[in-house]
Amino acid sequence: MKNLTKIILTSVLVMSIGSSVASADVTKGQKLYLKKLKGACGMNGAKMATKHSQMEWEMVKDNLAQEIKNICPNASDRSLKEKYVPHYFDFFYEYANDSGNVPSC
């Protein structure tokens, strides 16, 4: 019985660590913006992030790729891949116009 409990607890621990690693990241979003969108948008990340407040970014979260396309019509579909969008969101949310934070890009 002790072995079964140890196996279950270990499994839960491994799964919780694995799921946190797979989450989006502000720094990765900033790097992706600089690499993939800065040229197409014609503005730095700080200006892009301040296009909306945190609440407004939350409201467009489900359609973030379309919102980026509205703000940056020259953005390619390759730069708006589904795997990039959560990172973009975290970056824009962190540096929104009402957050008080300023990115270094």
Residue pairs with C-beta under 8 A, 6 or more apart in sequence:
23 86
24 86
24 87
24 89
24 90
25 87
25 90
26 87
26 90
26 91
26 94
28 87
28 90
28 91
29 87
29 88
29 89
29 90
29 91
29 92
29 94
30 45
30 91
30 103
30 105
32 84
32 87
32 88
32 91
33 45
33 48
33 88
33 91
33 105
34 45
34 105
36 78
36 79
36 84
37 48
37 68
37 72
37 75
37 79
37 88
38 44
38 45
38 105
40 72
40 74
40 75
40 76
40 79
41 48
41 71
41 72
41 74
41 75
42 72
42 74
44 103
44 105
45 91
45 95
45 103
45 105
46 95
46 102
46 103
46 105
48 71
48 72
48 92
49 91
49 92
49 94
49 95
49 96
49 97
49 103
50 95
50 96
50 97
51 71
51 92
51 97
52 60
52 92
52 96
52 97
53 96
53 97
53 98
54 93
54 96
54 98
54 99
55 98
56 96
57 64
57 89
57 92
57 93
57 96
58 93
60 66
60 67
61 89
64 85
64 88
64 89
64 92
65 80
65 82
65 85
68 75
68 80
68 88
69 75
69 80
91 103
93 99
94 101
94 103
95 101
95 102
95 103
